[in-house]
Amino acid sequence: MFTPKEIRMKMHGTSEVPSKIIDQIHEERLLQIWVPKVYGGLGLRLNQGLQLLFDWSKIDGSLGWMLTLCSGANFFSRNLKPNIAKELFSNPKTCFGGSGMVGGTAEKQTDGTFLINGLWHFATGAPHLSHFTLNARLTENGNPLLDESGNELIRSFVISKNQTEIIPNWKSMGMKATGTYSFKVENIKVTEDYSFIYDEFFTGDAMDKIPFRVFADLTLLVNYLGMAAHFSEEAIKIRSYLDLKFFEEKINKAMVKVIEFADEVEGVLNESKVITPEKQSEIHDYSSDLVDNLSHQILQIYIQLGIKASHTDSAVYQVFCDYFTATQHSNFRREF
């Protein structure tokens, strides 16, 4: 088992998570932190999972991001029929991942199966996935299927990796080891058992009822906090005289607040109550404001570090690029 320091060294400058680190991740079932124990996953509570994701993001931004999005995709184990979920997750290496966009069609066949075609972008962890998740418009005889309100029907599907074509087209300045690629599917037949609907659950756990917005806000926020903590560590190595206690205290206080949110959310759900729109907005606004504030402070620190911080092989440069690439995710990006 590699120590955090060894993992950080192995991740530095790499364009893909090394296979031995992936092996350790599978051994610890870190990609299955949200998969219920009944299916063989860790079944962590929300506060436990958020702390784990923060710790790994602090080790390396790409690694934390990959763990967050892939474990988040494995959350869909709760949306699958129990017999299918048990079958898939009996393998400790089962890992979902994919795209939230609607990038293709699922043509309904006479035997009740669906023929999938399309192109989807930004599937994090693509080289390490066992299965891809995707959203597709339902069609029949080439025509869109509509609901009672006249809207196009969308369904999510799980397909095995060997049924996809991965397109390695990540060109961003950071997050280079996340394996965030596009993928294409051509004429792949999928049974309805391997489809799911986001708000239909089969496990009866309080975690099932966490609004997607809250889950996304908190799991992504701890990544920014972890990368910010790593940035502070590397900045001090270059300029030891800098006083970054205020910055580190902000990160620590924010993690305390995140755990408080997690405890509050799960406490409400355990009482079979709902997370109100007002609480969801409070969490989102807090997270958005915090990321915005962290970004400005990181910039202020970075411009004090000198030319060494601009060396493309330096650790602080990698964290800087990872962080600001991550901020381009739509979840907290504000439109002006």
N, C-alpha and C positions, 0 to 999 in steps of 0.2 A: 504494500500500500504506500503510495506516495504521500509525502507531507505537503501541506499547502505551499511551502517554499519551493519544494521540488516541482510541484505542478505549475507554479508561476514561471519557473525557469523553463520548463518544457513548452509552455504556451507562448513564451516571448518570441515574437517575430514569425510565428508559424501561420500558415494559411489554412490549416485544418487541425482539428483536435487530434492529437496523436492516438493511435490505436490502443496503446497501453492505458491511457487515461480513460478512454471509452470503456475499456474492459473493467476498470475500477468503478466507473459510474454504474455499469450494469451489475457488478457484483454487489454494490451497495443499494441497488435499485433506486437510484436518485432520480431517474426519469419517471418513476412511478410513485412519487410522493403523494399525489392526489388520487391514485387508484385505490379503491377500497380494499381492505385486508381480505375480504371474502374472495377477491379475485387474485390475491397474492401480492398486492401492492402494499406500500407502507401505510396508507390511510392516515396521513398526518392531519392534525388539526390545522386550522388556518394560521394561527400564530407560529406554530412549529415550522410549517413550510416556508413562511415568509422569512423567518430567521435563517433558515438553511440557504435560501436563494440569495439573501444579503451576503452571507459568508462566502459563497462561491463567486459572486460578482466582485467581491473585494479581492479575491485571488486573481481573477482575470475576467475582464468585461465580456469577451466573446464567449467564454465558457459559461458564465452566469446567464447570459442572454439565451444561449442554446438550451441550457437546462430549464430555464423559465418557460420558453415557448414550447419546447417539446413536452415537458411535464404538464404544461397547460393543455396541450392537445390530448394528452393521455387522460385528462379530466373527462373526455368524452366517453371513457369506459362506462361512466354512469348513465349515458344516454343509449347505450347498446342493450339489446336483449341479453339477459343474464347468461344464457347458454353460449352466446357468441363472445361476450366479454370474458367468461371463464376460459373458453377455448383459446382466445388470443393471448390473454395475460398469464396463462400458465407458463409461458415462455418469459423468463426474466429479461430477455433482450427485446421484447416487443416495445416499440416506440412509435407513436403517432407523430405526425407533423404535417403541415400543409399551409393552405392559404385561406384567409377569411373572405377573399373576394369571390364574386360569382364569375367564373371564367369559362364556363362551358355549358353543355346540355346533357341531359339524361333522357334519352328517347325510350319511352315505354314500349316494351315488346308484348306480343300476344301471349307469351307464357308468364307474364308478370315481372320479368326481369327488366333491367335498364341497360341501354347501350350508352356508354360515357364517351364524350369527345370534348376536348378543350385544352386551353393553355392557362396555367395559373402562375402567379409571380410571388416571390418573397416567401418561399417555404424554408424556414430556418431549420438547420440540422439535416438538410437533405441527404448528405452522404451516409448518415448514421441511422436513418429511419428504416423501420421494417414495413411501415404502412403510411400511405399518404391520405390525408383527409381533404375533401374538396366540397365546394358548394356548386350546384348546377341547377339550371332551369329545367323543369320537367316539360317534356314535349311528347306529343303522340301524333304520328303521321306528319311529323315536321312542324306541327302547330303547337304553340305554347298552351300548357294546361293552366287554367285559371281557378282562383278560389271564388267564393260566393260574392266577394266584393269586386271581382274583375281583375285582381292582381295576379301576376305570374307566380306559380307555385315554385318554391325553391326547396331542394332537399340536399342534405349532407350525406356524403358517402365515404366509406373506408375501402381503399384498394391496396393490394400488396405492392411493394416497391418494384418487383419485377414486371409489373404491368404499366410502369411509367417510363418516360424518357426524361432524365434529369438534364437540365440545361445550365451549366456552370457559368453564370453571367453576372456575378457580383462584382461591381467596379468601385464601390465606395471607399473612402479614405480609411475607414475603420471597420471594426467588427469583421475583420477578414477571415477569422477562423470559425465564424458561425455556420458556414456552409449554407448561406441563404441564397438559394437558387430558384429558378423557375422550373416547372415541370409540365410535361405534355402527356395527354392520354388520347389514344386513338382506338376507337371501336372496341372498348373493353366492356364485357358483359358482367353486370353485378346484380346479385339477388337483393331483394328488398331487406333481407336480414342484415345486410351490411350497409344499410342506410340508417340515418337517425335524424331526429328533430331536436334542436337546441334545448327547448324547454320541456321536453318529455324525459323523465328519469325513471329508473327501475330499482334504485338501491335504497330509497327511503331514509337517506341520511340528511341531517341538517345542512351539510355542505352542498347538497344538491340545489338548495334554494338560494344560494348566494347569487345576487344579480351579476350578470356578466360584466357590467360596467365596473362594479366594485372589485370584482376578482381581477380584472385587467388593470385597474388603477393601482391596486396594492401590490400585485406581483411585479409590475413594471417599475413602480416607484422604488422598491428595494434594490433593483438593479442600478438605478441612478445613484442611490445612496452608497451602495457598495463600491461603484466605480469612483465616486467622489472621495471615499475613504482611502482607496488605493492611490488616487492622484495625490492626496495630501502626503501619504507616506513617501512617494517618489519625489515630490517637490522638496521636502525637507532634506532628502539626500543630496540634492543639488545646492540648495541654499539653506544651510543649517541655522542661520540667524533669523529666518522668517518666523514670526509668531503666528502659528496657524491654530492655536488653541480654540479661538472663537469659531473657526471653521469646523474643527473636529467636534466641538460641543454641539454645534448646529446639527451635525449628522447624528450624533448620539441621541439628542433630544427628539429628532425626527423619527428615529427607529422606535423610541419609546412610544411616540404618538401612533405610529403604524401598528404596533402591537396592541395598543389601547383600542384602536379602530377594529382590529381583528377580533379581539375579545368581545367588544360590544356587538359586532355584527353576528358572531356565532352565538352569543348569549340570547339575542333577540330571536334568532332562528330556532334555537333549542326550545324556546317557549311557543313555537309554532306561529310566531308573528312575522310580519313582513318588514323588509328594510324600506323605509319611506323614501319617496323621491327627494325629500329635503335632506335626508341623511346621505343619500347617494350623491347629491350635489355638493354637500359639505366635504365629503371625502375627495371628490374629483377636484373641487376648487382648491382644497388644501394641497393636494398632490401637484396640480398644475402650477400653483404659486411657488411651491417649494422647488420644483425642477427649474423654473424660471430664475429663481434666486440663486440656486446652486450654480447654474450656468454662468451668470454674471460674476459670481465670486471666483469660479475656476478661471475665467478669463483674466480677472484682476491678478490672480496669483501667477498665472502662466506668463504674463508679460513682465514679471519680475525675475524670471528664472534664467534669462540669458540665452546665449546661442546654443548651449548644450541641450536645452529643452527642445530645440528644433531639429536635432539629429534624428534621422528617421529610424535609427537602430536603438534609440534610447527608450527606456521603460516609460518615462513620463510622457513622451510623445505618443507612444502607443495607447496609453490610457486616455490621453487628451483626444486622440482621433476616435477611439472607441466611444467615449462619452458623447461627443458631439455628433457622431453618426447616429447613435441611439436616440438623441433628441429629435431626430427627423421622423421618428415614428409618429404616426398621426394621432396617437392617443392623447398626448399632451401638447401637440403643436397647435398654437393659436393662429387663427386667421385674422389678419388686420385689414 
